[in-house]
Amino acid sequence: MNQPGMDKFRENLRNIKGSFAASLLRTKRPISGRSRAAVMLNNFFLHIQGVRTNVNTLRPAYTFGLGLVSLFLLFFTTVSGILLMIYYNPSTGDAYNSVKDITYVVFAGRLMRNMHKWAGEGMIIFVMLHMARVFYTGSYSRPREFNWLVGIMLLTLTFVLNLSGYMLPWDQLSYWALVIVSNIIQSSKELTDALGITPYFDIGGMAKEFFLGGTVPGKATLIRVYFLHIMLLPILLFIFLGVHFWRIRKDGGLSRPAGAVEKSVFSWPDLLRAEAAVFMLCLAGVLVYSFYVDAPLREMANPLIPENPAKAPWYFLGLQEMVSYSAFTGGIAAPALAILGLALIPYLDREEGHAGVWFSGRQGMITALQSLLAGAVVLAGLLAFVIRFGWFRNWWPDVPQILIIMVNPAGIWVAFVALWSLRVIKKTGSTRMGAIALFTMFLVSYVMFTYVGTELRGPNWEFYWMKSRWPVH
């Protein structure tokens, strides 16, 4: 037997771990500055991050790891979703039973479904928190304006991706949520009806029919929603996510205060250790929550037995609340103006020197607090008035619908937010302060409209202080 050959074989066997690591990282064990830089540059998964990381980026109190948590939640949602696809059957006859099989028959199916549900909805919360962190630290200013727009698109896709998944179980919750969404899609019909042009230009009806694949939810609808959920929306999400990361690198990394210490450390291992810690905490949180809290599953969808109240998922209930005042204003005009206002912030606020500083200092904190209190008081008063006294239709049954479209609580609130922001700009002489007022009002409106729609609306969309007071059938 050739002894030198066997010795080489045994040596290669002993070194297989190091050889594999070297082939993966395209370098030997990183022990020097040059080798640590080579690891980050030569690895497909790591090169999106810089070779060195500013120490300010690693401070937990600056970013709170919100962007990382959002990314890891997306990872958990994707992995669990791929596993669920193996068992889910996107047909109206089998969808509900396949979800029941996943929940009660498939090994660890309940946990996977719960993780998919809660990680997805957790993304909504953490993407919004991440967006708030970016805004309040002024990290949308030059040269990061375009990445702010990409972030808005990612937030929108996160909402729609969760909504499409909510409709797939084909139980009572998902079916009637689908009905609500299809009615919101045809919100423009309220305007065309009021103008008397629907027989000639029914864009709302066409949009609804295109979404449903017919006039009522059915097999074609479920296929469309499934296609959106597993194909079109994820492709768009990952494209924009790639652009988002690329622009972070090209725009100089995370923002930091002007004059901050320009001290940096090698991303390997300091940044990767921090990311690994956030990943483990995030995984532990999702696992524990998913183990104890089950994703809801009602009876199989029945078009003859409507849910009362029929509600969209919680993250769309603020929109449903506004739609109850005016379909066109609440379903199209107000959301479009909100997105437009957020998108224009970095282009209307061109002040410099605020990047990396929370609230841009004491004045910004005062502006945010004043806007929070003023927004909460005014919106609570407006909602209380509508709940107690109703609106035009309650007072004058024959009032022209065009008047309700033009003057309704959602429209009044949007006008107040715009006027308040302009007042702040005039008073402080700062477009940054006006932007803080606008964004704070946006958060106030989303939280309060969502709370009212979730907790205070009961059967027939009537107001109830608590669910225990709902009428019993």
C-alpha positions, 0 to 999 in steps of 0.5 A: 500500500502506498503509505504517503498517499494514505498519509495525505488522505488522512491529513486532508480528512483532518483538515476538511473543516478548514478546507471547506471554510476556506472554499466558502470564504475564498480565503484562509481563517481571517486573523489579519486585517487583510484577510478579514477584508478579503472575507467580506469582499469575496463572499457572495452573502457578505460583500453587500456589507462594507469591509469596515463598519463605523462604530456609531452603526454598532450602537444599539441605541442608534438603530435598535436593530430594527432593519435587521429584525425586519430582514430576519422576519422576512427570512423566517416568513420565506422559509416557513412559506416554502414549507407550507407550499408543499401541502397547501392546495390553492383551490376553493374545494381543497384550500381550507382542508389543506390548511387544516391538515397543515395545522392538525396532521402535518408534523410541526405544521402548526408551528410552521403556519404560526411562524409564517403568520406572526413573522409576516405580521411582525414585519409590518410592525418592525418595518414601520418602526425601522422607517420611523427610526430612519425618519427621526434620525434624519437619515432620508436626507441627501444622498439617501432620498431615493432609498427613502422612496425604496423604503416606502415601496418595501413597506407597501409591498409588506402590507400587500404581501401579508394581505394576500396571505391572509386570504389564502386559508379560504375560511370565513375570515379570509373570504369576507376580508377578500370581499372587503378588499374587492369593495375597496378596490372599486372605491372609485365607483363612488366618484363615478356614480356621483358624477353620473359617468359610471355607465361610460367609465366604470374603472372601479368595477373593471378593477374589481372584476379583474381582481376577482376574475369575475363578479364574486370571489371564487376559484379564479380569485384564489388562483390570482391571490395565490399567484400574487402571494408566492410569485409576483409580490415576493419577486418585487419585494426582493428586487427592491430589497436588493436595491435598498441594500445596494443604495445603503452601501453606495450612499455611504452606509448608515447615517451618522451625526456630523462631526462624529468620531470617524472610528471604524472596525472590521465588519468581520467579526464585530458586525457579524457577531452583532447580526448573529445576536439579533438573529438568535433573539429574533428566532427565539422570539418568533418560536416562543410566540408561535408555540403559544399563540395559534394563527386563527382559522374559522369555519370553511368559507360560506358566501351565504353566511356573512361575518358580522362584523366583516373585517379586513386584517388588523393592519388594514382596519384603519383604511376600512374605518376611513372607507366607512366615511367615504369609499373614494376618499378613504380607499383612494384619495387619503392613502394616495395623499399619505404616500405622496406626502411621505415620498416628497419629504426628502425633496421638500426638506433639503436642510442639512446637518440633521442626519444621524441626530434623533429628532434633529435636537431639542426643537425636533423633540418638542415639535414631535411631542406637540404634533403627537398631542395635537393630532391625538386630541383633534383626531379623537375629537373628530372620531368622537363627533362622528360616532356620536352625531354621525355625518351628512347622510345621517342628518340629510338623507338626500344629500348629494353624494359628491358633497360627502366625497368632498367633505368627510372625516378622512378628508378633514383629517388630511387637510388638518395634517397638511395645515398643521405641517405648514403652520410648523414650517412657518412658525419655526422657519424649518422644513425639517420641523414641518417634516417631523410634524407631518410624519408624526401625524401620519403615525398618529392617524395610522395607530388611532384609525387602526385602534378604532377599527380593531377594538371599537367597531362591532356588528354592522360597524357600530361603535362599542366600547368593548366586545362584551357589549356586542349583541348576542344572536 
